[in-house]
Amino acid sequence: MQHFKPCLGKTACAENETHCLTCGRTLATIARTRRLVDDLVALAVEEDYDNVEDFMAYISRRVGKKIKHLRQQSGSSATEDGGQGKQ
């Protein structure tokens, strides 16, 4: 597992060909994250939500719950196969 370090803004970004030298994330990961954020913003704008904070909180809760659920499933499968993980 690795630690997530958020962007400090485009002006703080220092890139080589594959990674941001400031946050350490791959440029592909940064681009994917930006696309996901752009898609969520587009949805909220298209739906004309007047309670954007509630929408953001909902997304945050759902993502957190899904990650926790997937990690629990992975942990139980590692236990079931003698600690080897899914093959």
Secondary structure by P-SEA (a helix, b strand, c coil): cbbbbcccccccccccccccccccccaaaaaaaaaaaaaaaaaaaaacccaaaaaaaaaaaaaaaaaaaaaaaaaaaaaaacccccc
